[in-house]
Amino acid sequence: MPYPYVLLSAAVSLDGFLDDTGPDRLLLSSPADFDRVDEVRASADAILIGAGTIRADNPRLLVNSPERRAARTAAGRAEYPLKVTVTATGDLDPDAKFWHTGGEKIVYTTDEGVRRARALGIAADTVSLGADLDWRLLLEHLHDVRGVRRLMVEGGGTVHTQLLQQGLADELQLVLAPLFVGDPKAPRLFGPGGYQAGRLRLLETRRIEDVVLMRYEPTAPGTGGSASAADRHWLRLACELAAECPPSRTAFSVGAVVVAADGTELARGHSREAGDPVVHAEEAALAKIPGDDPRLAAATVYTSLEPCTHRASRPHPCAELILRAGVRRVVTAWREPDTFVAAADGTGMLREAGVAVLVLGEYEGLAKAPNGHLVG
């Protein structure tokens, strides 16, 4: 299901702490960086923090700039982003500033937490995610019911850790402050546990007074039938590659990318690449990888259109080429219509052979764009 774009935002000391153990909050950012954070808040549809951060910091979580709030309303948006918190227990302080400043608020909690939050008279919509907290269900609800397309997450460390470990964070904006905390009892940004493999991609570094902003995005594909944020990044790239295809009235324009389990791009390709009038995207990409590359077995193929099962121009359709390569996971945006082949079902053929296939329909429009003259 579609989720919002999830942006994690945090500032840490040089030794990785979010705060110290003193009675007052440790200010890690510089004044100029606080203003940058305000700008990022203004760009978001919703801002989320955990209930522990409300208890520890008692934040207002507002867009402070009047000019930015005015720009939001001029664009037809609410003056303030939706404020969101998550709690398993419903243990919330109804007097906290979070509830009494800004615009709309929503609490995501468990069945038991709903009863407790409502008994406290919390001034917010309260939504149960079931017996346990379910981040995917939460993001789906924000997207489909509340219309949130861009979600800024400001902590705390447990929330950031869970979203990264479940592959649900699209971007990490990390500010590094020039000081040390050194107290093992102080809260850290990330906790122990299993994270996705591989290195994150560095998008930007920026000096802001005496702190440094670093922006990263994950690259490692998801596993099995669960989509990760990185899956969406790679599929978007495949759809963008389709726009590079020479136009044709007898074949679709398709893009494909093959990515190893650690997020390394192995190859990419698109239809009619390098002047070959009949080459397909998956075929072009796989041909660039040695057949004995051990990474193929755990790789993911991203393709804007599901792999073909029938073709006249080559002896082996793309679904068969994927199986021959040993790839066991495919992510696609668009099921093949009957334009050229009736009842084509590359997804079904691959699944029958044991390949995990994800169809992320929110990218169908992007995949169709360079094929509008064929499908309308």
TORPAKE-300837 format. One record per residue (C-alpha): residue number from 1; chain; x, y, z. Coordinates in Angstrom, 1 decimal, always signed. Example, Ala and Ser with C-alpha at 12.3 -4.5 7.8 and 13.67 -1.06 7.14 Angstrom:
% TORPAKE-300837
> 1,A,+12.3,-4.5,+7.8 $
> 2,A,+13.7,-1.1,+7.1 $
This chain:
% TORPAKE-300837
> 1,A,+0.0,+0.0,+0.0 $
> 2,A,+1.2,+3.6,-0.5 $
> 3,A,+2.9,+5.2,+2.4 $
> 4,A,+3.9,+8.8,+3.0 $
> 5,A,+7.5,+9.9,+2.3 $
> 6,A,+9.1,+9.3,+5.8 $
> 7,A,+11.9,+11.7,+6.8 $
> 8,A,+13.8,+11.1,+10.0 $
> 9,A,+15.3,+14.2,+11.6 $
> 10,A,+17.6,+14.3,+14.5 $
> 11,A,+20.6,+16.0,+16.1 $
> 12,A,+23.3,+14.1,+18.0 $
> 13,A,+26.6,+14.7,+19.8 $
> 14,A,+29.9,+13.5,+18.3 $
> 15,A,+29.5,+10.4,+20.4 $
> 16,A,+26.0,+9.7,+19.2 $
> 17,A,+23.8,+10.9,+22.0 $
> 18,A,+20.4,+12.7,+21.7 $
> 19,A,+20.6,+14.4,+25.1 $
> 20,A,+22.4,+14.2,+28.4 $
> 21,A,+20.9,+13.2,+31.7 $
> 22,A,+20.5,+16.7,+33.1 $
> 23,A,+17.1,+18.3,+34.0 $
> 24,A,+17.1,+20.6,+31.0 $
> 25,A,+17.2,+19.5,+27.4 $
> 26,A,+20.6,+19.6,+25.8 $
> 27,A,+20.5,+22.0,+22.8 $
> 28,A,+22.6,+20.3,+20.1 $
> 29,A,+21.6,+22.4,+17.0 $
> 30,A,+22.7,+25.9,+16.2 $
> 31,A,+20.2,+28.8,+15.8 $
> 32,A,+20.6,+28.6,+12.0 $
> 33,A,+19.9,+24.9,+12.1 $
> 34,A,+16.8,+25.4,+14.2 $
> 35,A,+15.6,+27.7,+11.5 $
> 36,A,+16.3,+24.9,+8.9 $
> 37,A,+14.3,+22.5,+10.9 $
> 38,A,+11.4,+25.0,+11.0 $
> 39,A,+11.6,+25.1,+7.2 $
> 40,A,+11.5,+21.3,+7.0 $
> 41,A,+8.5,+21.2,+9.3 $
> 42,A,+6.7,+23.7,+7.1 $
> 43,A,+7.2,+21.4,+4.1 $
> 44,A,+5.7,+18.4,+5.9 $
> 45,A,+2.0,+17.4,+6.0 $
> 46,A,+2.5,+15.8,+9.5 $
> 47,A,+5.2,+15.7,+12.2 $
> 48,A,+5.5,+12.6,+14.4 $
> 49,A,+7.2,+12.0,+17.8 $
> 50,A,+6.9,+9.2,+20.3 $
> 51,A,+5.1,+9.6,+23.5 $
> 52,A,+8.4,+9.3,+25.4 $
> 53,A,+9.6,+12.5,+23.7 $
> 54,A,+6.5,+14.3,+24.8 $
> 55,A,+7.1,+13.2,+28.4 $
> 56,A,+10.8,+14.0,+28.3 $
> 57,A,+10.9,+17.3,+26.4 $
> 58,A,+7.3,+18.6,+26.5 $
> 59,A,+7.7,+20.1,+23.0 $
> 60,A,+5.2,+22.3,+21.2 $
> 61,A,+6.2,+21.0,+17.8 $
> 62,A,+5.2,+24.0,+15.7 $
> 63,A,+6.2,+25.9,+12.6 $
> 64,A,+7.5,+29.0,+14.3 $
> 65,A,+7.9,+31.3,+11.2 $
> 66,A,+4.8,+33.4,+10.5 $
> 67,A,+5.9,+33.7,+6.9 $
> 68,A,+6.1,+29.9,+6.5 $
> 69,A,+2.7,+29.5,+8.1 $
> 70,A,+1.3,+32.1,+5.8 $
> 71,A,+2.8,+30.4,+2.8 $
> 72,A,+1.1,+27.1,+3.9 $
> 73,A,-2.3,+28.7,+4.2 $
> 74,A,-1.8,+30.6,+0.9 $
> 75,A,-1.2,+27.2,-0.7 $
> 76,A,-4.5,+25.8,+0.7 $
> 77,A,-2.8,+23.8,+3.5 $
> 78,A,-3.5,+23.9,+7.2 $
> 79,A,-1.4,+26.6,+9.0 $
> 80,A,+0.3,+23.9,+11.0 $
> 81,A,+1.2,+20.3,+10.0 $
> 82,A,-0.8,+17.5,+11.6 $
> 83,A,+0.8,+16.5,+14.9 $
> 84,A,+1.1,+12.8,+15.5 $
> 85,A,+2.3,+10.7,+18.4 $
> 86,A,+2.6,+7.0,+19.0 $
> 87,A,+2.1,+5.2,+22.3 $
> 88,A,+1.7,+1.5,+23.1 $
> 89,A,+0.2,+2.1,+26.6 $
> 90,A,-1.8,+5.4,+26.2 $
> 91,A,+0.3,+6.9,+29.0 $
> 92,A,+0.0,+10.5,+28.0 $
> 93,A,+0.0,+13.8,+29.9 $
> 94,A,-3.2,+15.7,+28.9 $
> 95,A,-1.5,+19.0,+30.1 $
> 96,A,+1.5,+18.7,+27.8 $
> 97,A,+2.1,+21.6,+25.4 $
> 98,A,+1.8,+19.2,+22.5 $
> 99,A,-2.0,+19.1,+22.8 $
> 100,A,-2.6,+22.8,+23.4 $
> 101,A,-0.6,+24.4,+20.6 $
> 102,A,-0.8,+24.2,+16.8 $
> 103,A,-3.5,+22.5,+14.8 $
> 104,A,-4.9,+19.0,+14.6 $
> 105,A,-3.5,+16.1,+16.6 $
> 106,A,-3.8,+12.3,+16.3 $
> 107,A,-2.7,+9.5,+18.7 $
> 108,A,-1.9,+6.1,+17.3 $
> 109,A,-2.0,+3.4,+20.0 $
> 110,A,-3.2,-0.1,+20.8 $
> 111,A,-6.6,-1.3,+21.8 $
> 112,A,-5.7,-1.0,+25.5 $
> 113,A,-4.0,+2.4,+24.8 $
> 114,A,-7.2,+3.8,+23.3 $
> 115,A,-9.2,+3.1,+26.4 $
> 116,A,-6.6,+4.8,+28.6 $
> 117,A,-6.0,+7.8,+26.3 $
> 118,A,-9.7,+8.5,+26.0 $
> 119,A,-10.2,+8.2,+29.8 $
> 120,A,-7.5,+10.9,+30.2 $
> 121,A,-9.5,+13.3,+28.0 $
> 122,A,-6.6,+13.7,+25.5 $
> 123,A,-7.4,+16.5,+23.0 $
> 124,A,-6.8,+14.5,+19.8 $
> 125,A,-8.2,+11.9,+17.5 $
> 126,A,-7.3,+8.4,+18.8 $
> 127,A,-6.7,+5.5,+16.5 $
> 128,A,-6.1,+1.9,+17.5 $
> 129,A,-3.6,-0.2,+15.5 $
> 130,A,-4.7,-3.4,+17.2 $
> 131,A,-3.2,-5.4,+20.0 $
> 132,A,+0.3,-4.2,+19.1 $
> 133,A,+1.7,-1.2,+17.4 $
> 134,A,+2.0,-1.7,+13.6 $
> 135,A,+4.1,+0.9,+11.8 $
> 136,A,+2.9,-0.2,+8.3 $
> 137,A,-0.7,+0.1,+9.3 $
> 138,A,+0.0,+3.5,+10.9 $
> 139,A,+1.7,+4.9,+7.7 $
> 140,A,-1.1,+3.4,+5.6 $
> 141,A,-3.7,+5.2,+7.7 $
> 142,A,-1.9,+8.5,+7.6 $
> 143,A,-1.6,+8.2,+3.8 $
> 144,A,-5.1,+7.0,+2.9 $
> 145,A,-7.3,+8.5,+5.7 $
> 146,A,-5.4,+11.7,+6.6 $
> 147,A,-3.9,+12.5,+3.2 $
> 148,A,-0.4,+12.7,+4.5 $
> 149,A,+2.2,+12.6,+1.7 $
> 150,A,+5.3,+13.8,+3.6 $
> 151,A,+5.9,+12.8,+7.2 $
> 152,A,+8.6,+14.3,+9.3 $
> 153,A,+9.7,+12.2,+12.3 $
> 154,A,+11.5,+14.0,+15.1 $
> 155,A,+12.1,+11.2,+17.6 $
> 156,A,+12.8,+9.8,+19.9 $
> 157,A,+15.5,+7.2,+19.4 $
> 158,A,+13.2,+4.2,+19.7 $
> 159,A,+10.9,+5.5,+17.0 $
> 160,A,+13.8,+6.2,+14.6 $
> 161,A,+15.3,+2.8,+15.3 $
> 162,A,+12.0,+0.9,+14.6 $
> 163,A,+11.4,+2.8,+11.3 $
> 164,A,+14.9,+2.2,+10.1 $
> 165,A,+14.9,-1.5,+11.1 $
> 166,A,+11.6,-2.1,+9.3 $
> 167,A,+12.9,-0.4,+6.2 $
> 168,A,+10.2,+2.3,+6.3 $
> 169,A,+12.4,+5.5,+6.4 $
> 170,A,+12.9,+7.2,+3.1 $
> 171,A,+15.5,+9.7,+4.3 $
> 172,A,+17.6,+10.4,+7.3 $
> 173,A,+18.6,+14.0,+8.1 $
> 174,A,+21.3,+13.9,+10.8 $
> 175,A,+22.9,+16.9,+12.4 $
> 176,A,+26.2,+16.4,+14.1 $
> 177,A,+27.0,+18.8,+17.0 $
> 178,A,+30.6,+19.5,+18.1 $
> 179,A,+30.4,+18.2,+21.7 $
> 180,A,+30.5,+15.0,+23.7 $
> 181,A,+28.1,+13.7,+26.2 $
> 182,A,+29.9,+10.6,+27.5 $
> 183,A,+27.2,+9.4,+29.9 $
> 184,A,+26.2,+5.8,+29.2 $
> 185,A,+22.8,+6.5,+30.8 $
> 186,A,+22.0,+9.2,+28.3 $
> 187,A,+19.7,+8.5,+25.3 $
> 188,A,+21.2,+7.4,+22.1 $
> 189,A,+19.8,+8.0,+18.6 $
> 190,A,+19.8,+4.3,+17.5 $
> 191,A,+19.4,+1.2,+19.5 $
> 192,A,+20.6,-2.3,+19.0 $
> 193,A,+18.9,-4.8,+16.6 $
> 194,A,+18.8,-5.9,+13.0 $
> 195,A,+19.1,-3.1,+10.4 $
> 196,A,+19.0,-3.5,+6.7 $
> 197,A,+22.3,-4.5,+5.1 $
> 198,A,+24.6,-2.2,+3.1 $
> 199,A,+25.6,+1.4,+3.1 $
> 200,A,+23.2,+4.3,+3.0 $
> 201,A,+23.6,+6.8,+0.1 $
> 202,A,+24.9,+10.2,+1.0 $
> 203,A,+22.6,+12.8,-0.6 $
> 204,A,+24.1,+16.0,+0.9 $
> 205,A,+26.4,+17.5,+3.5 $
> 206,A,+26.1,+21.1,+4.6 $
> 207,A,+27.9,+23.2,+7.2 $
> 208,A,+25.4,+25.2,+9.3 $
> 209,A,+27.4,+27.5,+11.7 $
> 210,A,+29.2,+25.0,+13.9 $
> 211,A,+27.1,+21.9,+13.1 $
> 212,A,+27.1,+19.6,+10.0 $
> 213,A,+23.9,+18.4,+8.3 $
> 214,A,+24.1,+15.0,+6.6 $
> 215,A,+21.3,+13.6,+4.4 $
> 216,A,+21.1,+9.9,+3.6 $
> 217,A,+18.7,+7.5,+1.9 $
> 218,A,+18.7,+3.7,+2.3 $
> 219,A,+19.6,+1.6,-0.6 $
> 220,A,+19.1,-2.0,+0.5 $
> 221,A,+16.1,-3.7,-1.1 $
> 222,A,+13.4,-5.2,+1.1 $
> 223,A,+13.0,-9.0,+1.5 $
> 224,A,+10.3,-11.3,+0.3 $
> 225,A,+6.9,-9.7,-0.1 $
> 226,A,+7.4,-6.7,+2.1 $
> 227,A,+8.3,-3.4,+0.4 $
> 228,A,+10.9,-1.1,+1.9 $
> 229,A,+11.5,+2.6,+1.3 $
> 230,A,+14.5,+1.6,-0.8 $
> 231,A,+12.3,-0.5,-3.0 $
> 232,A,+10.3,+2.6,-3.9 $
> 233,A,+13.4,+4.6,-4.7 $
> 234,A,+14.7,+1.9,-7.0 $
> 235,A,+11.4,+1.4,-8.7 $
> 236,A,+11.0,+5.1,-9.3 $
> 237,A,+14.5,+5.0,-11.0 $
> 238,A,+13.3,+2.1,-13.2 $
> 239,A,+10.3,+4.1,-14.2 $
> 240,A,+12.4,+7.2,-15.0 $
> 241,A,+14.7,+5.0,-17.2 $
> 242,A,+11.6,+4.1,-19.3 $
> 243,A,+11.4,+7.7,-20.4 $
> 244,A,+14.9,+7.3,-22.0 $
> 245,A,+13.6,+4.7,-24.5 $
> 246,A,+13.4,+5.6,-28.2 $
> 247,A,+9.7,+5.8,-28.9 $
> 248,A,+8.0,+2.9,-30.6 $
> 249,A,+4.5,+2.1,-31.8 $
> 250,A,+5.1,-1.7,-31.6 $
> 251,A,+6.7,-2.1,-28.2 $
> 252,A,+6.5,-0.7,-24.7 $
> 253,A,+9.0,+1.7,-23.2 $
> 254,A,+10.4,+0.0,-20.0 $
> 255,A,+13.2,+0.6,-17.5 $
> 256,A,+14.9,-1.9,-15.3 $
> 257,A,+17.5,-1.9,-12.5 $
> 258,A,+19.1,-4.9,-10.8 $
> 259,A,+20.2,-4.3,-7.2 $
> 260,A,+22.2,-6.6,-4.8 $
> 261,A,+20.9,-7.3,-1.3 $
> 262,A,+23.4,-4.8,+0.2 $
> 263,A,+22.0,-2.0,-2.0 $
> 264,A,+24.7,-2.1,-4.7 $
> 265,A,+23.4,-1.3,-8.2 $
> 266,A,+24.5,-4.2,-10.4 $
> 267,A,+23.2,-3.0,-13.7 $
> 268,A,+20.4,-1.0,-15.3 $
> 269,A,+18.8,-1.0,-18.8 $
> 270,A,+15.9,+0.2,-20.9 $
> 271,A,+14.0,-0.9,-23.9 $
> 272,A,+15.8,-0.4,-27.3 $
> 273,A,+19.0,+0.5,-25.5 $
> 274,A,+22.2,+1.2,-27.6 $
> 275,A,+20.3,+1.2,-30.9 $
> 276,A,+19.0,-2.4,-30.5 $
> 277,A,+15.4,-2.1,-31.8 $
> 278,A,+14.1,-5.3,-30.0 $
> 279,A,+16.1,-5.5,-26.7 $
> 280,A,+14.0,-5.4,-23.6 $
> 281,A,+14.9,-3.6,-20.4 $
> 282,A,+15.4,-6.6,-18.1 $
> 283,A,+17.3,-8.3,-20.9 $
> 284,A,+19.6,-5.3,-21.3 $
> 285,A,+20.3,-5.0,-17.6 $
> 286,A,+20.9,-8.7,-17.0 $
> 287,A,+23.3,-9.0,-20.0 $
> 288,A,+25.7,-6.6,-18.2 $
> 289,A,+26.1,-8.9,-15.2 $
> 290,A,+28.3,-12.0,-15.3 $
> 291,A,+26.0,-15.1,-15.1 $
> 292,A,+28.1,-16.5,-12.3 $
> 293,A,+27.9,-13.3,-10.1 $
> 294,A,+27.0,-14.8,-6.7 $
> 295,A,+25.0,-11.6,-5.8 $
> 296,A,+22.3,-12.5,-8.3 $
> 297,A,+20.6,-15.1,-6.1 $
> 298,A,+19.8,-12.5,-3.5 $
> 299,A,+19.3,-9.5,-5.9 $
> 300,A,+16.1,-7.7,-6.8 $
> 301,A,+15.0,-6.8,-10.3 $
> 302,A,+13.1,-3.5,-10.5 $
> 303,A,+11.1,-3.1,-13.7 $
> 304,A,+8.5,-0.5,-14.7 $
> 305,A,+6.4,-3.1,-16.5 $
> 306,A,+6.1,-6.7,-15.3 $
> 307,A,+8.5,-9.0,-17.2 $
> 308,A,+7.2,-10.4,-20.4 $
> 309,A,+6.2,-14.1,-20.9 $
> 310,A,+5.9,-14.1,-24.7 $
> 311,A,+7.9,-12.3,-27.4 $
> 312,A,+8.6,-12.8,-31.1 $
> 313,A,+11.9,-11.0,-31.3 $
> 314,A,+14.0,-13.3,-29.0 $
> 315,A,+13.9,-17.0,-28.0 $
> 316,A,+13.6,-16.2,-24.3 $
> 317,A,+11.1,-13.8,-22.6 $
> 318,A,+12.3,-11.6,-19.8 $
> 319,A,+10.5,-13.7,-17.0 $
> 320,A,+12.5,-16.7,-18.2 $
> 321,A,+15.7,-14.7,-18.3 $
> 322,A,+15.1,-13.7,-14.7 $
> 323,A,+14.6,-17.3,-13.6 $
> 324,A,+17.7,-18.4,-15.5 $
> 325,A,+19.7,-15.7,-13.7 $
> 326,A,+18.6,-17.1,-10.4 $
> 327,A,+17.0,-13.9,-9.2 $
> 328,A,+14.3,-14.6,-6.6 $
> 329,A,+12.7,-11.2,-6.1 $
> 330,A,+11.1,-8.7,-8.6 $
> 331,A,+9.4,-5.4,-7.9 $
> 332,A,+7.3,-3.9,-10.7 $
> 333,A,+4.9,-0.9,-11.1 $
> 334,A,+2.5,-2.0,-13.9 $
> 335,A,+0.9,-5.2,-15.0 $
> 336,A,+1.2,-5.7,-18.7 $
> 337,A,-2.0,-4.8,-20.6 $
> 338,A,-3.3,-6.8,-23.6 $
> 339,A,-2.0,-4.2,-26.1 $
> 340,A,+0.4,-6.7,-27.8 $
> 341,A,+0.0,-10.0,-25.9 $
> 342,A,-3.4,-11.2,-24.6 $
> 343,A,-3.5,-12.4,-20.9 $
> 344,A,+0.3,-11.8,-20.4 $
> 345,A,+1.1,-12.7,-16.8 $
> 346,A,+4.7,-12.4,-16.0 $
> 347,A,+3.9,-11.9,-12.4 $
> 348,A,+2.0,-15.2,-12.2 $
> 349,A,+4.7,-17.1,-14.1 $
> 350,A,+7.4,-15.8,-11.7 $
> 351,A,+5.4,-16.5,-8.6 $
> 352,A,+4.6,-20.0,-9.7 $
> 353,A,+8.3,-20.6,-10.0 $
> 354,A,+8.8,-19.3,-6.4 $
> 355,A,+9.9,-15.8,-7.1 $
> 356,A,+8.6,-13.0,-4.7 $
> 357,A,+6.9,-10.4,-6.9 $
> 358,A,+5.7,-7.1,-5.5 $
> 359,A,+3.4,-4.8,-7.6 $
> 360,A,+3.6,-1.2,-6.3 $
> 361,A,+0.7,+0.3,-8.1 $
> 362,A,+1.3,+3.8,-6.9 $
> 363,A,+4.0,+4.0,-9.6 $
> 364,A,+1.8,+2.7,-12.4 $
> 365,A,+1.1,+6.3,-13.7 $
> 366,A,+4.8,+7.0,-13.9 $
> 367,A,+5.4,+3.7,-15.7 $
> 368,A,+2.6,+4.4,-18.2 $
> 369,A,+3.8,+8.0,-18.9 $
> 370,A,+6.2,+7.2,-21.8 $
> 371,A,+3.6,+4.7,-23.2 $
> 372,A,+0.6,+7.0,-23.4 $
> 373,A,+0.5,+6.7,-27.2 $
> 374,A,+0.0,+2.9,-26.8 $
> 375,A,-2.4,+2.7,-23.9 $
> 376,A,-4.1,+6.1,-23.8 $
